[in-house]
Amino acid sequence: MADVFISYSRNDIAFARLIQESLQQSAIDIWIDWERIPVGEKWWDEICQAIENANVFMFIISKSSIKSAVCKDEINHALKNSKRIIPILVDNLKPEMIKQFAPELPQFNWIIFEKDQLFRIEENPEVRTDKPEDGHVAFPNMPQFDEALALLSKAIHTDWDWVKYHTKVQLRALEWDQKKDASRLLRGKELREAEQQFADAGSRKDPQPTQLQRRFVLEGRRDQDKRRRRTSIGLVLGFCVMIILSILALTQRSLALQQRSLALQQATIARSRELAAQSVSLQDKNFSLSLLLGIEANRTLDTIQARGALLDNAGSHPQLAQFINTNLVGLTSVAYSPDGKTLAAGGCGEVDEQGSCSRGRIILWDLETGQSLGQSPINFYAKVYNLVFSPDGEVLVSSNSDDAIILLDVATGQPVGQLYYGGAEMIVSIAISPDGSTLASASDHSITLWDIASSSPVSKPFQVENMLLYGLAFSPDGKTLASSSYDGVIILWDVATQEQVGQLLGGHTDPVPSVAFSPDGKTLVSGSYDKTIVLWDLDTGQPFGQPLEGHQSWVMRVAFSPDGKTLASGGLDQTILLWDVATGQAVGQPLLGHTDPVYSLAFSPDGLKLASGDNKGTIILWYVAPHLPIGQQLVSHTDYVTSVAFNPDGDILASGSRDGTVILWDVPAGQPLTQPLSGHSGWVSSLTFSPDGRTLVSGSDDSTVILWDVASGLPVEQPLSGHTDAVTSVAFSPDGRMLASGSRDNTIILWDVAVGQSIGRPLTGHTDDVFSLAFSPDGRTLASSSRENTILLWDMETAQQIGQPLTGHTEQVSSVNFSPDGTMLASASWDRTIILWDVAAGQSIGQPLTGHTDYVSSVAFSPDGKTLASASWDGSIILWDVETRQPIGQPITGYDGSISGLAFINTPVSSVAFSPDGKTLASGVYDNTIILWDLDLQSWITETCRRVGRNLTEAELEKYQFDETFTVSCPQWPAGN
C-alpha cells in the first residue's frame, strides 16, 4: 500500500522524477508507472489497483496531461474511490481548460510548482533517445521549491490517520463488492469503529466516505443485526421449549419487537448523527449541501449532533444571504438592474455530447420575491459571456461566444437590437457608457464603439497591436475607457479620440481579466492571474501602495461598491474578499460558499448586497455588512452592558450598563420602550424582575438598590441602602415577597419588599466580594458565589448556611443559577469552567464543563432545563445539553465589525438570560450592545431553507442514501432543484 500515486503525462517525466525523489527523502512511499506505452487490460488493472491501494492521488497538471486520455481515466478512477486528490499545477493554464478536461477535479489542495519559477528543465547530453523528454532533467529553484514542497507534504499528511483508514475500508469494501461474500463484511469491534469513524468524518475531513463504503458498513450492520436476532431467537426458543409452547410464542414475539425497536432506534440515532457529521464537514466545502443535510439530520431525529449542525449552519457564513440556483451549466456573468429589483445571469444552458456549449441562456430573478422571472425566450446558439444593463434598466446587453451582441427588452425579453462584430475573433468583454448611449466591445486585438440607438459602430474598430485584450470598463464620466489584457497590461483610452491616454499601466505579471473604475473616477482597480489586486491613482498613473494580496489563486473579477469605500474581488480559489479601499486592508474573513471558481461579481445599487456567480451555475447573494443570521442587535447604551433580564411575559427586556442607566426594551419591536431609567450614581451591575413583572430591581456600584415601577419607569420608593460597598447582584424570591442583594462588602442583605426594610441581620459567611445570587424555584434556598472561589447555600427559613461551602473552582465564581426543577445548580468561574452541582448532595456532577478560553461570566438554564447557556470574556456563548453535558454545536459569536460597527467578536459577554418560552437568549456585551439570539429550532430550519434556495438533487439523494419515502427538505423550492 503506497502513500501516494502520481498521475502524469510522459512529457512531464522529468518533473515527476523530481517530485518522487523529493518526497521519498521525507519517507513518503510513492507509486508511479514509468512505462512509456500502456498496453493491455492487465496493465490497466494494475493501475486501478495501485490507485485503490494508495492513500493519496497526486495529479501533475500541465499542457500535456490535460490532453491525456490515460490521465483522465486515472482521475476518474480516483474520484470513484473518493481518494484525497492533490492537483499540482506546473503550467500557466486557463481554469476553464482544466475544468473542461476534468470537471470534477477538486478546487482545493492545489499546489503550485510553476515551471521556470520553482523548477527548471535542462537536457542531459549523456542520454541518447528518440524521445526528447527522456533526456530531460528537472532541477529545483531554491528556496521556492522547498516552500512548495512543504505545502505539498502538509496537504498529503493532513488527517493522515483518517486517510489511511479510508483506504483500508475502501479496499475491504471493494473486495466484498467483487466477491459478494457476507463473510467479508465488518463485524463487532471493526464495524463499530467504522460507524464511529464515518460519523466523526464530519470534522471537515478529506476524503469523504464513498457510497460503496457506506453501503459496505450498512450491510455489515444489517448482517450483524440479522445474526444477533437469529442467535437471540435460538436462545429464547431453547428456553421456552423447556417450559411451555405458549410462553415460547409470547416471548419470541416480545423479544423480536424489543430488538426491532432497539435496532430501529439505534439505526435512527446513527443515521441522524452521520447526516449531522456530513453537514458539519461540508460547511466550508459545499455550504448549500451542508444546510440541507443539517435539516435532514434533525428531521431524522433531534439528536444533539443534529441540533448542533442546525445551529452551526444558522450562524455560519454570516454574510451569506441566499443561494440562487440557475441550472446553468456554466455561469459567466451576473448583473443588477439599476433599481436593484432584478438580477440577470448569463452562461451556458445546454452542452453537446462533446461537452461544448450548444445553447446559451439568460435568466432573470425578481429579488423582492426571490422567484425566477424565467429565462429569455431568445435561443442563443453560443454561450453568453457578458451582461450589462442600460442605465435606465430597460435594456439588457449581452455578448456571446459567436461574436454577437444582442440588446434585450427587459420587460418582454425580446430583442430590440443586434450587433455583430463581424470578425473571426470572439468578443471577450463589453461595457456600456454611464449615459447609456455607447457600448464598447473588445475582441482579441481590437475595440469597437457602438451607438446603441442605431445599433451601428461609431467608427472603425481601433486595433491594439501585439496584445490580447481581456476586460473593459468605462469611467464614471464616460470620457475614458480602460482595457486589460492577457499580457498583464492596462491601457486607458480617450473615448472621443480613441487614442491612448498616458502610459501603459504595467504592474501585473500575469493576465488581467477584470478592471473597474471607482465611482469618483479617481481610482482604477485591476485583478490578475498573479493573485494580486492593484489600485491605480489615475492622476499619477501609479499604484496606491503595494498590491493587495489575499487570494490563493487567480483573481477573476473585481468591483467597487456604489460609495467607493469597499472593493470586492473573486477568484479561482472559490472565495470572495472585501477590501477597505482607504486602508487597502481586507475586511473581515473571506466569503466562503462557492464550490467552483468565482467568475462574476456585482454590487446592488444601494451597496447593501453583493451578487457572485460561479462556473457551476450558482449565484450567492451576500450582505456586504456583517450580519447576524440568528441574532438581533439592540443599540442604545453608551458603555458596557453588564446585565440583562426578561420580564415573566417575555415581551420586555431590561438591560443595565456601566453608563449608570437601565433601559426597558420592547422585545418584538427591538426598540426602547421609554427613555433610559436614571437614578443610580454608579454603574448598574445587576437586574431582576419581580415574579408578577410589575417591578424591576437594579443593583449598582453606588451601593444601593432601586425598585422601579415598570409601567411608569419611575422608582417605587427611595433607594434601599444598607450595603457599604458596591451591590453586585440582586434576586427576587419566587413568591415576590423577599429580595436578596449581594455586595462587595462580603455580605448578603434580605429585604422585605412590601415595607422596603431589611430582614434581620446581613448574611455573613463569605470572606470576599459576593458576586452572584440565585433563589431555588421553591424559594427555600439561596445560592451565593464569591471572589474566594466558593459557593454557599442558605436556608431561607432560618437564614443559616446549609452544610459546607461548595468548592471546586480555582478562581472567583462569577455566576450561579438553579435549574428549573431545583435539583441542580450551575456555576461559572474565572477559571474558565462551569460546574454542575447536585443540590441535595452538595456535590459536583462529573467533571467541569470546559470550552471557553477566557473568564466565564454568566450561566443560565433554559425554562425546560434541558439547555444551559454560558457567556465568556472570550466573546462567545456556548449552549450545553444538560443531560449529556456536551456542547450543542460550536460557540455562538458575533461578527467582525469593520464595516457595520458590529464588534461582538472577541469582546467580553457579561450576561445571558433566556426568555420565558426559551426561544430567545439575550446577551449583554461589552461593546455597549445587547444581542437577542433566536434559539427556536423551527426558526433555524425556516432561515436555513430561505438561505439554501433549493432542495437535494437526485444525485445527492442517491449519494446520501435517501429512500423512496423521502420528501423535500424545503417545500418552497422545487424538488431536485
Secondary structure, DSSP 4 states (H G I P E B T S, - for coil): --SEEEE--GGGHHHHHHHHHHHHTTT--EE----SS--HHHHHHHHHHHHHH-SEEEEEE-TTGGG-HHHHHHHHHHHHTT-EEEEEE-S---HHHHHHH-TTS-SSS-EE--BTTTEEEEE-TT---SSGGGGEEEEE-TTHHHHHHHHHHHHHHTTHHHHHHHHHHHHHHHHHHHHT-GGGS--HHHHHHHHHHHHHTTTT-SSPPPHHHHHHHHHHHHHHHHHHHHHHHHHHHHHHHTS-HHHHHHHHHHHHHHHHHHHHHHHHHHHHHHHHHHHHHTTTT-HHHHHHHHHHHHHH---HHHHHHHHHHHHSSTTEEEEEE---SEEEEEEE-TTSSEEEEEEEEEE-TTS-EEEEEEEEEETTTTEEEEE-SS-BSS-EEEEEE-TTSSEEEEEETTSEEEEEETTT--EEEEEE--SSSPP-EEEE-TTSSEEEEE-SSEEEEEETTTTEESSPPEE-TT--EEEEEE-TTSSEEEEEETTS-EEEEETTTTEEEEEEE---SS---EEEE-TTSSEEEEE-TTSEEEEEETTTTEESSSPEE--SS-EEEEEE-TTSSEEEEEETTS-EEEEETTTTEE-SS-B---SS-EEEEEE-TTSSEEEEEETTSEEEEEESS---TTEEEEE--SS-EEEEEE-TTSSEEEEEETTSEEEEEETTTTEESSSPEE--SS-EEEEEE-TTSSEEEEEETTSEEEEEETTTTEESSSPEE--SS-EEEEEE-TTSSEEEEEETTSEEEEEETTTTEE-SSPEE--SS-EEEEEE-TTSSEEEEEETTSEEEEEETTTTEE-SSPEE--SS-EEEEEE-TTSSEEEEEETTSEEEEEETTTTEE-SSPEE--SS-EEEEEE-TTSSEEEEEETTSEEEEEETTTTEE-SSPEE----TTT----TTSPEEEEEE-TTSSEEEEEETTSEEEEEE--HHHHHHHHHHHH-S---HHHHHHTT--TT---S-TTS-TT-
